[in-house]
Amino acid sequence: MNIEKQEADDRLKVIQKKLMYLGLYDAPAMIVIALALFSKFGHDDPASIHPLLADADIVNGSLAIAIPWALFCVYKSIKLSMEADKLKKL
């Protein structure tokens, strides 16, 4: 019993570390999404922040990359959180 509890605690530590890194991996995608949405809907002159935000092709391309990236991070976070929840119930 004690060995199983120790293994579960070790696995929980690994999961917490992975979740922390997933948050770091997800941050650039969220920043790109926020800038793209600002460019599309938020301001009359998106070039006031950066000239590339005025180009619709670049904004759409960045959304095409950032949204799947963010969705993958959300998927992995949910999967790891479910595993952590199961381990906490042991």
N, C-alpha and C positions, 0 to 999 in steps of 0.2 A: 504494500500500500504506500509506504513512504517513498519508494523509488518511483512509482507512478506519479505521485504528487510532485516530486522534484522534476520529473520529465515534463509534466504539464506546466510547471512554473517556468522552466527553461524555454519551452516553446512559446509561452506567453510573452516573455522578454523579447524573443526573436520577432514575434508578430508586432509588438509595439514599435520595435526599431524599424521594421518594414513599413508600418503605417506612417511613421515620421518621415521616412524617405519618400514615400508616395506623395505626401503633402508638399515636399520640396520639388518633386518632379511635376506636380500638377500646377504649381504656381506660375511658371512661364505661360502655360496654355491659358490659364485664367486671365493673365494680363493681356495676352494677345486677343482673347475674346472680348475683353472689356474695351480695348482700344478700337477693335473693329466695329463693335456695336456703337461706340461713341462716334466713329467716323460715319457710319451709316445713318444713325438716327439722332445723334445728340447735338450736333453743332452745324452751323451754316458753312463754316470754313474749317474742315478738319486739318488742313495744311498748317493751321496755326500751331498745332502740336508738333507735327512732323510732315514734311512734304510727301512722303510715301502714302500717308493716309488719304490723300486726295485721289489716288489711283484706285478705281473700283476693282480692277483685276487683282491687284496685290492684296487688297482687303478681303476679297472673296477667296483667294488662294490661301491666305493665312487662316481664315475661318475653316476652310476645307481640311487643313492640317490640325488646327488647334482643337476643334470639336471632337474628332475621334480620339485624339490624345487624352483629352479630359474625360471622355466617356470610358476609356480603358482604365484610367486611374480610379474612377468611381467604381467600376466593376471590381478591380482588384481590392479596393478598400472595403467594399461590401463583403467580398469573399473572405478576406482576412478577419473582418469584424465578426462574421458568423462563426468562424473557427475559434476565435478568442472567446466568444460567448459560450461555445460548447466546452471549451477547456475550463472556463471559470465555474461551470456547473459540476465539474468532477469533484 
